[in-house]
Amino acid sequence: MAEATVELNDLDFAGDDRVVPFQVDSLDVRGRAVHLGPLLNTILARHDYPAPVARLLAEAITLTALLGTSLKFEGKFTMQTKGDGPVDLLVADFSTPDALRAYARYDEEALEAAIAEGETAPQDLLGRGILAFTIDQGRGMQPYQGIVPLDGSTLEEIAGVYFRQSEQIPTKVRLGVAELFDRDEEGRPRHNWRAGGLVAQFLPQAPERMRHPDLHGGDGDERDFDEHADDDFWNEARTMIETIDTDELTDPQLAIERLLFRLFHERGVRVYEPQSVFDRCSCSRDKIKGVLDGFSAEEIEASEEDGHIAVTCEFCSTTYRFETGEFAAA
């Protein structure tokens, strides 16, 4: 135990906005964990979302960071929900090697009614619909997409269902979001968002157990994964992960490596080089002009206002302005 403590104290802790891969060999478990701070604040503050929407989008951002950083090729991972709840659309995507962006669309009146009724849990805000995970490996490659229903479950539960059914990997997800209120160095009130998450997967290596690809694939077999429900290793890992509370996932003083050590120190946990994630949008003036170049003369005219066309990116809120005469169809 003393030796393990020394090794832990020698770690250069990852800190915020860095995803930490980990492995527990004795339990046949691999996963990723993260604390999000400045990145999350920047994305949420840009749109000034109401608190329930911000909290929901923060969960989506955390889940996307955990899953997107698993890509082992140049590409993009996208998480998108479409539902009949007050928040009818969530989109978060990760582009390799480190770019994350996200936005939410909501009905203001429906949201106010939900808040008045106290129905602000993620599943209440999303309603019924679908959640899609899409992996795009770029030109010449067919995108891979898995779709699961929004059925009143949490994002944690839905992600677990996705991996069990679509990827055929027993998976446990934990997500936590918190608002922190304190004062800055000059004593002024300060508000920050924080989030954390962990995804763990059962990937046994023993020949008598099943082995599957890590996080992305779709190439598993069709066997019934309920057979793992009584596996002692997987049950132990899930039980440990279920003890994590939101405070631990969002505490700025609790390094993610220390949380992993608390969970798995008796079994032995290894952590690997963390991967940074950044608030980076992929929009550009050239990309948007390329889209507008495909508009007909009628569409250009309908989009024009005072001789200009203005397009605002839904993700980063950057507005691009074009002269109508820039387009051949004008």
Backbone bond lengths (Angstrom), bond angles and torsions (degrees), N, CA, C in turn:
res aa  C-N    CA-C-N  psi(-1)  N-CA   C-N-CA  omega(-1)  CA-C   N-CA-C  phi
1 M - - - 1.467 - - 1.519 111.20 -
2 A 1.364 117.53 -43.14 1.462 120.82 -179.37 1.516 111.05 -62.70
3 E 1.342 116.27 -41.62 1.456 120.15 179.61 1.524 111.23 -61.36
4 A 1.351 117.18 -41.01 1.463 121.22 179.58 1.517 110.85 -63.80
5 T 1.361 116.68 -37.97 1.456 120.76 179.85 1.522 111.01 -64.79
6 V 1.321 117.08 -40.78 1.453 120.87 178.60 1.526 110.25 -62.63
7 E 1.315 116.12 -43.74 1.465 119.86 179.13 1.524 110.83 -62.20
8 L 1.336 117.32 -39.45 1.455 120.70 179.46 1.516 110.42 -64.33
9 N 1.323 117.19 -43.92 1.454 120.75 -178.61 1.516 112.62 -67.94
10 D 1.317 116.40 -21.62 1.457 120.28 178.53 1.521 112.69 -81.62
11 L 1.317 117.14 -8.77 1.453 120.46 -177.57 1.525 111.59 -68.30
12 D 1.318 115.22 144.91 1.455 121.42 168.73 1.525 106.29 -92.20
13 F 1.330 117.03 95.48 1.451 121.29 -171.18 1.523 111.72 -60.39
14 A 1.328 115.32 143.64 1.460 121.34 -173.27 1.523 112.56 -65.29
15 G 1.330 118.04 -40.92 1.456 120.84 -176.35 1.521 112.14 81.33
16 D 1.328 116.13 -167.93 1.458 121.49 -176.17 1.525 112.39 -74.29
17 D 1.342 114.06 154.08 1.459 123.11 172.73 1.524 112.50 61.44
18 R 1.333 115.34 34.13 1.460 121.25 177.18 1.525 108.20 -139.58
19 V 1.317 116.68 124.13 1.462 122.40 -177.54 1.525 109.40 -87.18
20 V 1.335 115.57 129.42 1.464 121.64 -175.67 1.529 110.03 -107.89
21 P 1.336 118.63 111.37 1.466 120.00 172.74 1.538 109.84 -72.57
22 F 1.317 116.23 146.65 1.465 119.47 178.14 1.521 109.88 -144.99
23 Q 1.320 114.92 164.46 1.460 121.02 -179.11 1.525 109.33 -148.58
24 V 1.334 115.09 135.95 1.464 121.69 174.92 1.531 105.82 -118.59
25 D 1.316 115.79 93.25 1.464 120.49 -172.95 1.515 112.66 -60.31
26 S 1.322 116.79 -39.75 1.467 119.85 -174.83 1.523 112.64 -68.13
27 L 1.352 117.29 -17.10 1.464 121.22 178.65 1.527 111.99 -110.81
28 D 1.325 117.27 3.22 1.465 120.92 -177.54 1.532 111.24 57.53
29 V 1.310 116.06 42.16 1.463 121.77 -176.55 1.526 109.76 -120.55
30 R 1.321 115.25 135.03 1.462 122.49 171.02 1.524 108.91 -127.00
31 G 1.315 116.84 156.63 1.455 118.01 178.77 1.506 113.76 -175.03
32 R 1.319 114.55 -168.83 1.460 123.56 178.54 1.517 108.73 -142.56
33 A 1.322 115.11 150.59 1.456 120.33 178.36 1.526 108.44 -142.17
34 V 1.349 116.21 153.78 1.459 119.30 -175.40 1.516 110.96 -155.07
35 H 1.333 115.92 149.08 1.453 124.71 164.46 1.528 107.16 -116.12
36 L 1.332 117.43 128.82 1.460 121.87 177.40 1.522 110.34 -112.31
37 G 1.331 115.85 133.32 1.459 120.54 -179.80 1.515 112.17 -134.07
38 P 1.346 118.53 -91.72 1.470 120.92 -177.28 1.523 113.89 -54.49
39 L 1.316 117.74 -42.49 1.463 120.50 179.20 1.524 110.74 -58.31
40 L 1.316 115.93 -45.62 1.463 121.05 -178.05 1.524 110.62 -64.22
41 N 1.325 116.81 -44.54 1.463 120.45 178.98 1.520 111.52 -58.37
42 T 1.322 116.58 -42.86 1.461 120.81 -177.71 1.522 111.29 -63.29
43 I 1.325 116.77 -46.55 1.459 120.42 -178.03 1.527 111.12 -65.24
44 L 1.321 117.48 -44.95 1.462 120.76 -176.42 1.524 111.90 -71.96
45 A 1.335 117.17 -38.62 1.459 120.06 -178.82 1.527 111.78 -67.43
46 R 1.311 116.44 -29.02 1.463 120.64 -177.09 1.524 111.77 -59.85
47 H 1.341 116.60 -33.62 1.463 120.85 -177.00 1.530 113.11 -105.91
48 D 1.318 117.32 -8.52 1.459 121.67 -179.57 1.528 111.62 51.14
49 Y 1.335 115.43 52.05 1.456 120.30 -178.87 1.530 111.32 -68.12
50 P 1.322 118.14 147.91 1.472 119.96 167.94 1.529 108.91 -58.04
51 A 1.334 115.87 150.93 1.469 120.22 -172.79 1.529 113.93 -53.50
52 P 1.350 120.64 -44.76 1.472 118.42 -179.41 1.526 112.95 -62.63
53 V 1.341 116.87 -35.94 1.460 120.58 178.96 1.526 109.74 -70.98
54 A 1.330 116.14 -42.06 1.461 120.25 178.84 1.521 110.96 -60.32
55 R 1.319 116.25 -41.45 1.469 120.47 -179.53 1.531 110.80 -64.55
56 L 1.323 116.11 -41.99 1.458 120.37 179.80 1.529 110.92 -66.36
57 L 1.331 117.04 -45.60 1.458 119.74 179.45 1.525 110.89 -64.68
58 A 1.331 117.09 -34.36 1.467 120.07 177.43 1.528 111.13 -61.13
59 E 1.333 117.40 -38.08 1.462 120.26 176.19 1.521 110.45 -63.43
60 A 1.335 116.29 -43.04 1.460 120.57 -179.88 1.528 110.96 -64.13
61 I 1.324 116.85 -40.71 1.461 121.42 178.47 1.523 110.46 -63.13
62 T 1.318 116.71 -43.43 1.468 120.99 -179.42 1.520 110.77 -63.52
63 L 1.326 116.17 -45.44 1.460 120.02 179.32 1.530 110.69 -62.71
64 T 1.328 117.24 -40.92 1.460 121.03 179.78 1.520 111.57 -65.81
65 A 1.327 117.02 -39.07 1.465 120.02 177.12 1.521 110.90 -62.02
66 L 1.324 116.70 -42.56 1.458 120.77 -179.19 1.525 111.97 -65.37
67 L 1.322 116.90 -43.20 1.457 120.57 -175.29 1.526 112.30 -84.45
68 G 1.322 116.83 -37.20 1.456 119.39 -178.33 1.515 113.21 -65.00
69 T 1.316 117.38 -36.01 1.464 119.94 -179.00 1.522 112.48 -72.00
70 S 1.324 117.57 -3.27 1.460 120.07 176.03 1.521 112.44 -81.66
71 L 1.345 117.01 -12.55 1.461 119.87 -178.15 1.525 110.27 -60.95
72 K 1.295 116.21 132.50 1.462 121.58 -179.05 1.528 111.17 -109.72
73 F 1.313 115.93 23.50 1.458 122.30 179.76 1.523 107.00 -150.85
74 E 1.336 116.01 168.99 1.457 120.22 178.13 1.521 109.13 -75.59
75 G 1.306 117.23 121.13 1.455 119.49 -177.73 1.509 112.20 -179.98
76 K 1.336 114.95 -162.87 1.466 121.07 -177.09 1.523 109.55 -138.74
77 F 1.326 114.62 137.92 1.462 121.93 174.00 1.526 107.25 -112.46
78 T 1.336 116.69 130.26 1.462 121.06 -178.83 1.524 110.25 -127.54
79 M 1.314 115.46 132.38 1.456 122.21 171.58 1.519 108.03 -111.29
80 Q 1.342 117.39 127.94 1.463 120.55 -177.92 1.515 110.21 -141.71
81 T 1.326 115.04 135.67 1.456 120.00 174.37 1.522 109.34 -116.23
82 K 1.324 115.54 146.86 1.461 122.51 171.17 1.519 106.68 -135.97
83 G 1.322 115.83 118.43 1.457 119.25 -177.28 1.506 112.62 -142.60
84 D 1.332 115.33 177.45 1.456 120.39 -179.11 1.525 112.36 -100.66
85 G 1.334 117.03 13.20 1.452 121.14 178.43 1.517 111.75 -85.32
86 P 1.317 118.27 -179.19 1.471 121.81 179.34 1.531 113.02 -57.00
87 V 1.337 117.14 -34.55 1.470 120.90 174.57 1.525 106.44 -98.76
88 D 1.327 116.05 94.74 1.463 119.24 -171.25 1.518 113.14 -83.75
89 L 1.344 117.50 -11.15 1.465 119.53 -179.12 1.525 110.45 -150.38
90 L 1.327 115.49 129.39 1.464 123.38 169.09 1.516 106.88 -124.41
91 V 1.318 116.88 135.76 1.459 121.02 174.64 1.524 108.21 -137.06
92 A 1.314 116.26 129.43 1.458 121.92 172.82 1.517 106.77 -140.12
93 D 1.335 116.28 133.71 1.457 117.48 177.52 1.519 111.55 -137.94
94 F 1.325 112.95 153.30 1.467 121.95 179.79 1.517 107.56 -124.18
95 S 1.349 115.96 123.99 1.459 121.45 176.32 1.517 108.66 -110.00
96 T 1.324 115.57 128.96 1.458 119.28 -179.67 1.537 109.92 -62.27
97 P 1.340 117.91 144.82 1.466 123.84 6.62 1.529 115.61 -92.10
98 D 1.369 118.21 -12.37 1.464 116.09 -169.22 1.518 115.20 -157.99
99 A 1.335 119.57 15.62 1.468 121.76 -171.95 1.525 111.56 -98.45
100 L 1.313 116.11 126.50 1.464 122.40 -178.52 1.524 109.16 -125.52
101 R 1.332 116.34 139.96 1.459 121.13 176.71 1.531 108.01 -151.17
102 A 1.345 116.42 160.94 1.461 119.13 -176.94 1.518 110.45 -166.83
103 Y 1.335 115.38 155.47 1.462 120.08 170.48 1.523 109.37 -156.03
104 A 1.333 115.18 162.90 1.464 122.44 178.90 1.521 109.10 -128.75
105 R 1.327 115.45 147.65 1.466 121.34 174.43 1.528 107.57 -120.39
106 Y 1.319 116.20 133.93 1.458 119.06 -176.63 1.523 110.90 -144.56
107 D 1.333 114.31 156.61 1.460 122.51 176.78 1.528 107.13 -93.10
108 E 1.317 116.13 115.95 1.463 120.53 -173.49 1.529 112.55 -61.23
109 E 1.323 117.20 -44.12 1.465 119.83 -179.21 1.526 111.21 -67.05
110 A 1.337 116.50 -43.25 1.467 119.76 179.25 1.520 110.78 -64.55
111 L 1.333 116.39 -36.23 1.465 119.62 178.77 1.521 110.85 -67.11
112 E 1.316 117.50 -43.58 1.471 120.65 178.65 1.524 110.87 -60.39
113 A 1.326 116.61 -39.36 1.469 120.37 178.60 1.527 110.38 -66.23
114 A 1.327 116.71 -40.83 1.462 120.50 179.22 1.525 110.68 -64.04
115 I 1.328 116.65 -41.64 1.467 120.37 178.83 1.527 110.22 -63.50
116 A 1.324 116.39 -41.81 1.465 120.51 179.59 1.524 111.68 -62.31
117 E 1.326 116.72 -32.68 1.466 121.67 179.98 1.521 112.47 -88.85
118 G 1.324 116.19 -2.08 1.464 119.74 -179.06 1.516 113.22 72.83
119 E 1.337 116.92 22.21 1.465 121.35 -177.68 1.531 109.27 -103.76
120 T 1.340 115.27 72.23 1.463 120.15 -175.57 1.521 112.79 -118.42
121 A 1.315 117.89 11.39 1.461 119.91 174.10 1.533 108.29 -65.29
122 P 1.339 117.58 152.14 1.479 119.10 -178.25 1.517 113.39 -50.50
123 Q 1.325 117.20 -43.12 1.465 119.32 -177.92 1.526 111.91 -67.00
124 D 1.343 117.39 -29.51 1.468 120.74 176.48 1.525 110.62 -70.21
125 L 1.314 116.62 -41.16 1.459 120.59 -177.30 1.524 112.03 -71.27
126 L 1.330 116.87 -33.35 1.465 120.31 -178.45 1.526 112.08 -79.74
127 G 1.321 117.02 -36.84 1.454 120.58 -176.87 1.520 111.50 71.44
128 R 1.321 115.17 -153.70 1.469 121.01 179.70 1.513 109.80 -98.14
129 G 1.312 115.53 143.63 1.459 119.41 -179.29 1.514 110.12 167.11
130 I 1.337 116.50 -138.38 1.456 120.56 -178.98 1.520 110.95 -135.53
131 L 1.311 115.27 155.30 1.458 123.36 169.51 1.520 106.93 -122.70
132 A 1.324 115.82 129.73 1.469 120.60 -178.60 1.516 110.01 -121.39
133 F 1.318 115.65 134.78 1.453 123.18 169.87 1.527 106.71 -108.55
134 T 1.331 116.92 124.26 1.459 121.17 -179.20 1.518 109.84 -123.19
135 I 1.320 116.01 133.80 1.461 122.29 176.84 1.518 108.12 -119.65
136 D 1.333 115.04 118.87 1.460 121.86 -177.61 1.525 108.47 -112.66
137 Q 1.328 116.59 117.15 1.463 121.15 -179.16 1.521 112.54 -93.61
138 G 1.329 117.46 9.85 1.455 120.23 174.44 1.512 113.23 98.55
139 R 1.319 114.39 -170.19 1.465 121.69 -174.91 1.528 111.00 -59.34
140 G 1.327 114.03 139.71 1.455 119.91 176.50 1.507 114.68 81.86
141 M 1.325 117.11 -2.85 1.462 121.21 -178.47 1.526 109.39 -117.71
142 Q 1.313 115.96 137.62 1.455 120.98 178.31 1.519 110.39 -74.61
143 P 1.328 119.31 124.79 1.470 119.79 177.21 1.530 110.63 -60.60
144 Y 1.318 114.81 146.45 1.463 121.12 176.58 1.526 107.64 -105.34
145 Q 1.332 116.83 129.91 1.458 119.76 -178.67 1.516 110.77 -135.31
146 G 1.315 114.87 134.68 1.450 121.50 173.00 1.516 109.50 -119.14
147 I 1.315 117.48 135.74 1.468 122.06 -176.94 1.523 109.43 -125.15
148 V 1.320 115.76 132.61 1.466 121.50 175.50 1.527 108.23 -130.99
149 P 1.321 118.34 153.44 1.464 120.45 -177.00 1.525 112.81 -76.92
150 L 1.322 115.35 144.47 1.465 121.45 164.23 1.520 105.66 -83.21
151 D 1.316 116.19 110.53 1.468 119.67 -170.77 1.520 112.99 -126.04
152 G 1.331 116.02 24.67 1.454 118.86 -177.44 1.508 113.37 93.28
153 S 1.332 116.98 4.71 1.458 121.34 177.33 1.527 109.58 -91.34
154 T 1.330 116.57 166.72 1.461 121.27 176.49 1.523 109.58 -78.74
155 L 1.342 116.58 166.39 1.453 120.26 176.09 1.525 110.96 -61.34
156 E 1.324 116.64 -36.38 1.467 120.55 175.76 1.523 110.66 -56.31
157 E 1.318 115.65 -50.56 1.466 120.52 -176.41 1.524 111.49 -67.72
158 I 1.327 116.52 -39.83 1.457 120.21 -178.90 1.524 110.35 -65.25
159 A 1.331 117.04 -40.51 1.463 119.96 178.13 1.523 110.66 -62.07
160 G 1.323 116.84 -40.29 1.457 120.19 177.45 1.515 112.01 -61.78
161 V 1.336 116.33 -41.33 1.467 120.65 178.07 1.521 110.37 -63.64
162 Y 1.343 116.11 -41.96 1.464 119.77 179.76 1.525 111.19 -57.04
163 F 1.316 117.04 -49.70 1.459 119.64 -177.19 1.522 112.31 -68.05
164 R 1.315 116.07 -33.71 1.468 118.65 179.31 1.526 111.22 -70.37
165 Q 1.335 116.68 -39.62 1.456 120.07 -174.88 1.524 113.25 -90.90
166 S 1.341 117.02 -45.01 1.454 120.22 -174.73 1.523 112.84 -88.69
167 E 1.329 116.85 -44.15 1.452 120.66 -178.25 1.524 112.44 -96.05
168 Q 1.319 115.94 -13.74 1.458 122.61 178.52 1.526 112.35 59.19
169 I 1.315 115.30 45.59 1.459 121.59 178.17 1.529 108.07 -129.94
170 P 1.336 119.00 120.44 1.460 119.87 174.22 1.533 110.06 -59.60
171 T 1.319 117.05 123.39 1.462 122.27 -170.29 1.524 110.95 -138.13
172 K 1.330 115.79 141.75 1.461 121.87 174.43 1.523 108.32 -124.89
173 V 1.338 115.78 129.49 1.458 121.76 -178.66 1.517 109.70 -120.81
174 R 1.339 116.28 137.46 1.464 121.68 171.70 1.513 108.67 -128.09
175 L 1.342 116.71 132.35 1.450 122.62 179.04 1.523 108.84 -130.96
176 G 1.308 116.56 143.81 1.463 120.58 177.89 1.517 110.74 -146.13
177 V 1.328 116.75 140.69 1.465 122.91 -179.90 1.520 108.55 -134.49
178 A 1.330 116.14 142.44 1.466 119.66 179.70 1.524 110.50 -147.14
179 E 1.335 115.25 147.66 1.460 122.25 169.41 1.523 107.53 -97.03
180 L 1.316 116.27 130.77 1.456 120.86 178.48 1.528 109.20 -112.92
181 F 1.315 115.63 130.61 1.464 121.42 178.16 1.518 108.50 -118.21
182 D 1.328 115.90 122.13 1.460 119.85 177.14 1.521 108.08 -150.11
183 R 1.325 116.38 -160.35 1.465 120.98 179.11 1.524 109.42 -127.75
184 D 1.328 114.81 147.11 1.451 118.80 179.30 1.527 110.37 -80.34
185 E 1.341 115.98 -173.59 1.461 120.82 -175.75 1.532 112.94 -62.03
186 E 1.332 116.26 -22.52 1.467 120.29 179.76 1.521 112.56 -99.44
187 G 1.334 116.81 8.97 1.452 120.95 175.19 1.519 115.15 84.48
188 R 1.313 117.23 8.68 1.466 120.33 -179.67 1.528 110.32 -84.86
189 P 1.331 116.74 142.94 1.471 119.32 179.31 1.529 110.72 -58.26
190 R 1.318 115.05 142.98 1.456 120.31 -178.37 1.525 109.43 -139.17
191 H 1.319 114.99 141.27 1.471 121.08 -178.96 1.518 109.11 -124.85
192 N 1.313 116.37 131.13 1.461 121.12 178.85 1.525 110.29 -136.46
193 W 1.324 114.69 150.44 1.458 121.61 170.57 1.520 109.05 -101.94
194 R 1.321 115.32 143.45 1.459 120.98 172.76 1.526 108.62 -137.54
195 A 1.316 114.91 152.70 1.459 119.46 177.38 1.517 108.63 -148.77
196 G 1.301 114.56 158.05 1.459 120.16 176.38 1.510 109.35 -150.57
197 G 1.296 114.84 160.75 1.453 118.29 179.51 1.508 112.26 -162.37
198 L 1.316 113.93 164.30 1.465 121.49 178.66 1.518 108.27 -148.38
199 V 1.320 116.29 135.90 1.450 121.43 171.64 1.523 107.36 -125.10
200 A 1.317 115.85 129.60 1.466 121.49 179.68 1.517 108.53 -127.47
201 Q 1.328 115.64 141.00 1.460 120.32 -177.65 1.520 110.82 -131.46
202 F 1.313 114.51 144.90 1.463 122.03 179.77 1.523 108.15 -91.07
203 L 1.321 116.65 108.81 1.457 122.88 -175.29 1.527 109.47 -129.86
204 P 1.314 116.72 72.27 1.468 120.53 -174.97 1.525 113.12 -66.06
205 Q 1.323 115.21 144.98 1.452 121.31 179.88 1.526 112.58 -102.46
206 A 1.324 116.18 -18.44 1.456 118.76 -178.76 1.525 109.71 -63.44
207 P 1.340 118.98 139.26 1.458 121.17 -176.72 1.524 113.76 -61.08
208 E 1.333 117.23 -27.43 1.462 118.27 179.83 1.520 111.89 -79.01
209 R 1.332 116.79 -6.71 1.456 120.35 175.89 1.519 108.90 -111.69
210 M 1.322 115.29 165.21 1.460 120.16 -179.14 1.510 110.03 -82.09
211 R 1.333 116.05 148.70 1.459 121.37 175.35 1.520 108.51 -128.09
212 H 1.329 115.75 136.35 1.458 120.15 -174.54 1.518 110.41 -135.61
213 P 1.328 117.30 163.99 1.457 121.14 179.80 1.521 111.10 -68.32
214 D 1.330 115.31 157.57 1.456 121.70 -176.60 1.527 111.36 -84.49
215 L 1.326 116.41 111.84 1.461 125.09 170.62 1.524 115.81 67.81
216 H 1.317 119.09 -44.98 1.463 119.38 -179.60 1.513 109.31 -123.60
217 G 1.301 116.26 143.24 1.441 118.08 176.24 1.502 112.01 174.91
218 G 1.335 117.18 -82.53 1.442 120.28 -172.67 1.506 110.79 85.72
219 D 1.360 117.00 8.89 1.448 119.98 -176.74 1.522 111.99 -109.53
220 G 1.322 116.26 18.12 1.453 119.09 176.89 1.516 110.74 -76.01
221 D 1.353 116.81 172.38 1.455 118.26 179.38 1.517 109.92 -88.09
222 E 1.305 117.73 -171.28 1.458 121.48 -171.65 1.521 113.19 -105.93
223 R 1.319 117.08 19.77 1.459 118.53 -177.05 1.525 111.46 -69.00
224 D 1.305 115.09 158.92 1.462 121.47 -177.74 1.525 109.07 -78.01
225 F 1.344 117.00 120.24 1.447 119.80 -175.45 1.515 113.19 -84.44
226 D 1.324 117.18 0.57 1.457 118.44 172.97 1.518 111.27 -66.30
227 E 1.333 116.72 -15.99 1.457 119.12 179.54 1.516 111.53 -64.28
228 H 1.332 117.96 -18.89 1.453 121.25 179.05 1.526 112.46 -87.49
229 A 1.318 117.56 -5.25 1.464 120.47 -176.29 1.523 111.76 -59.50
230 D 1.327 117.68 -31.01 1.455 121.04 -177.63 1.527 112.92 -104.79
231 D 1.335 117.54 10.65 1.460 119.94 178.53 1.531 109.28 -68.91
232 D 1.312 116.44 125.91 1.464 120.60 -175.51 1.524 112.15 -61.33
233 F 1.344 117.33 -41.23 1.462 119.94 -178.84 1.531 111.03 -64.03
234 W 1.331 115.34 -47.82 1.459 119.00 -177.67 1.525 111.23 -67.71
235 N 1.315 117.33 -39.25 1.467 120.33 176.58 1.519 111.38 -61.24
236 E 1.321 116.93 -40.73 1.462 120.31 178.79 1.522 110.83 -64.46
237 A 1.317 116.76 -44.65 1.460 120.22 -179.76 1.523 110.86 -63.46
238 R 1.322 117.31 -45.33 1.468 120.45 179.89 1.520 111.47 -62.22
239 T 1.323 116.27 -41.81 1.463 120.11 179.82 1.518 110.95 -60.80
240 M 1.331 116.45 -42.18 1.462 120.10 178.56 1.520 111.05 -63.15
241 I 1.323 116.35 -44.81 1.459 120.24 -176.96 1.526 111.04 -66.53
242 E 1.316 117.33 -33.77 1.466 120.76 179.50 1.522 112.92 -67.50
243 T 1.336 117.50 -14.74 1.469 119.86 177.67 1.527 112.14 -79.61
244 I 1.333 117.56 -11.21 1.466 120.17 -178.97 1.525 109.22 -69.72
245 D 1.323 117.06 131.81 1.462 119.03 176.24 1.530 110.22 -110.32
246 T 1.319 115.51 169.63 1.464 120.78 -175.69 1.517 111.60 -60.74
247 D 1.327 118.16 -36.74 1.464 121.09 179.84 1.524 111.04 -58.75
248 E 1.325 116.80 -41.19 1.461 119.69 -179.46 1.523 111.65 -68.64
249 L 1.318 116.67 -34.13 1.451 120.11 -179.04 1.528 112.69 -76.49
250 T 1.319 117.48 -16.43 1.461 120.23 -174.72 1.530 113.59 -121.49
251 D 1.324 117.91 -1.01 1.463 122.03 -177.76 1.531 110.23 -70.79
252 P 1.352 118.73 116.74 1.461 120.00 -179.62 1.522 113.12 -67.10
253 Q 1.338 117.34 -15.96 1.462 121.24 -179.63 1.531 113.18 -92.45
254 L 1.320 117.17 -6.33 1.464 120.86 -177.45 1.524 109.42 -108.81
255 A 1.317 116.31 101.80 1.458 120.98 179.55 1.526 110.03 -60.63
256 I 1.316 116.23 146.17 1.462 120.04 -177.98 1.524 110.72 -62.14
257 E 1.342 117.29 -32.29 1.461 120.05 177.81 1.518 111.27 -65.50
258 R 1.322 117.41 -36.09 1.471 120.33 177.69 1.526 110.82 -67.83
259 L 1.323 116.22 -36.34 1.463 119.31 176.92 1.526 110.04 -64.47
260 L 1.319 117.54 -44.13 1.463 120.73 178.53 1.525 110.70 -62.87
261 F 1.319 116.76 -38.29 1.464 120.51 178.09 1.520 110.45 -64.68
262 R 1.339 116.69 -42.24 1.460 119.01 178.08 1.513 111.33 -59.41
263 L 1.310 116.10 -40.48 1.458 120.12 -177.13 1.524 112.42 -70.79
264 F 1.321 116.71 -45.06 1.463 119.54 -164.60 1.529 114.94 -122.10
265 H 1.346 118.70 12.69 1.466 118.24 -172.97 1.526 112.88 -61.19
266 E 1.328 117.53 -30.95 1.457 119.27 179.96 1.526 112.03 -71.03
267 R 1.322 115.96 -22.56 1.459 120.98 -179.39 1.530 112.43 -99.30
268 G 1.327 115.28 -19.07 1.457 119.38 -177.61 1.514 111.16 89.23
269 V 1.325 116.23 114.17 1.458 120.49 -178.83 1.524 108.67 -124.27
270 R 1.306 115.76 136.73 1.459 121.98 176.79 1.521 109.05 -110.66
271 V 1.325 116.58 135.65 1.460 121.14 175.29 1.519 108.50 -113.41
272 Y 1.336 114.44 151.83 1.459 120.18 -176.12 1.525 109.99 -119.62
273 E 1.322 115.18 177.31 1.461 121.22 -177.02 1.532 110.17 -54.64
274 P 1.336 117.49 126.28 1.469 119.52 -179.58 1.521 111.44 -71.91
275 Q 1.318 115.20 156.22 1.464 121.68 178.05 1.521 109.18 -116.72
276 S 1.308 116.47 121.95 1.462 121.64 -179.39 1.526 110.90 -74.44
277 V 1.327 115.63 147.82 1.459 121.83 172.78 1.521 107.89 -126.14
278 F 1.333 115.64 145.17 1.455 121.08 -174.76 1.526 110.75 -131.49
279 D 1.333 115.26 152.60 1.461 121.99 173.75 1.522 107.46 -77.88
280 R 1.328 115.66 97.16 1.457 120.42 -178.06 1.525 109.32 -137.97
281 C 1.317 115.27 122.38 1.467 119.84 178.36 1.524 108.93 -94.10
282 S 1.323 115.74 147.80 1.460 120.60 -178.67 1.523 112.69 -95.14
283 C 1.331 117.29 4.72 1.457 119.03 179.75 1.526 110.30 -71.66
284 S 1.327 116.71 157.98 1.463 122.00 175.80 1.529 108.25 -159.51
285 R 1.307 115.05 161.33 1.466 119.91 178.33 1.525 110.40 -61.08
286 D 1.329 116.81 -42.25 1.468 120.39 -178.50 1.532 111.36 -63.71
287 K 1.340 117.47 -41.35 1.468 119.98 -179.46 1.515 111.19 -64.06
288 I 1.331 116.14 -42.94 1.463 119.56 -178.18 1.527 110.48 -70.05
289 K 1.331 116.39 -38.09 1.469 118.86 177.12 1.530 110.42 -63.36
290 G 1.329 116.52 -36.27 1.452 120.10 177.36 1.517 112.34 -60.23
291 V 1.342 115.79 -38.21 1.462 120.02 177.32 1.527 110.37 -68.10
292 L 1.328 116.58 -45.42 1.465 120.70 -177.99 1.529 111.45 -66.79
293 D 1.324 116.81 -29.45 1.471 119.86 177.58 1.524 111.71 -61.44
294 G 1.332 116.36 -23.19 1.462 120.06 178.95 1.516 113.52 -86.62
295 F 1.326 118.31 -1.29 1.458 121.89 179.58 1.531 110.39 -74.74
296 S 1.326 114.47 149.22 1.461 119.92 172.84 1.527 109.53 -77.90
297 A 1.329 116.15 169.09 1.468 120.32 178.24 1.526 110.80 -59.57
298 E 1.335 116.20 -38.88 1.465 120.29 179.38 1.529 110.92 -64.90
299 E 1.332 116.95 -40.27 1.469 120.79 179.89 1.525 110.89 -69.07
300 I 1.330 116.34 -38.45 1.467 119.61 176.56 1.527 110.05 -61.83
301 E 1.333 116.23 -44.79 1.468 120.66 -179.62 1.527 111.17 -62.65
302 A 1.335 116.46 -40.52 1.462 120.06 -179.10 1.526 111.61 -68.40
303 S 1.336 117.19 -26.15 1.469 121.13 -177.68 1.521 112.55 -89.45
304 E 1.338 116.41 -14.65 1.462 121.58 -174.18 1.519 112.30 -77.76
305 E 1.303 115.68 143.58 1.474 121.96 174.86 1.520 108.32 -145.51
306 D 1.320 115.94 117.22 1.466 122.04 -178.44 1.524 111.88 55.56
307 G 1.322 115.42 39.97 1.457 119.30 176.54 1.506 115.20 79.92
308 H 1.316 116.68 5.96 1.465 121.00 -178.17 1.531 110.15 -129.77
309 I 1.311 114.11 158.13 1.461 121.55 168.64 1.524 106.98 -120.85
310 A 1.311 116.78 125.04 1.469 121.59 179.07 1.527 108.71 -114.11
311 V 1.320 115.88 130.03 1.462 122.37 178.77 1.523 108.20 -125.91
312 T 1.325 116.23 124.90 1.460 121.47 179.65 1.528 109.98 -108.12
313 C 1.305 116.64 127.40 1.465 121.30 178.21 1.519 109.79 -68.39
314 E 1.320 117.13 128.19 1.463 120.78 -178.79 1.520 111.90 -68.41
315 F 1.312 117.35 -25.11 1.460 120.62 -178.49 1.527 112.18 -79.66
316 C 1.334 116.37 -57.24 1.471 119.14 -171.69 1.520 113.37 -103.84
317 S 1.333 118.04 -3.08 1.471 124.02 177.71 1.526 113.17 67.33
318 T 1.331 118.41 13.63 1.469 121.03 174.91 1.528 109.09 -73.18
319 T 1.331 116.64 133.23 1.459 121.57 178.83 1.523 109.83 -104.47
320 Y 1.330 115.14 128.53 1.460 121.91 177.59 1.524 108.56 -109.56
321 R 1.334 116.43 131.22 1.460 121.25 -177.99 1.534 109.84 -115.08
322 F 1.319 114.81 136.85 1.452 120.92 -178.31 1.529 109.90 -129.34
323 E 1.310 116.20 144.38 1.463 121.45 170.22 1.529 107.82 -74.97
324 T 1.307 117.02 135.94 1.467 120.21 -179.70 1.518 111.33 -56.02
325 G 1.327 117.45 -34.81 1.456 121.33 -178.53 1.511 114.42 -68.86
326 E 1.323 118.36 -7.45 1.466 120.83 178.75 1.526 112.20 -71.39
327 F 1.334 116.50 -14.24 1.457 118.85 -172.92 1.515 110.78 -108.59
328 A 1.333 114.57 136.15 1.456 120.51 -175.07 1.534 112.02 -61.97
329 A 1.348 115.93 -31.38 1.458 119.29 -176.65 1.529 112.92 -77.94
330 A 1.325 116.15 -9.97 1.470 118.80 -175.21 1.522 111.23 -68.32
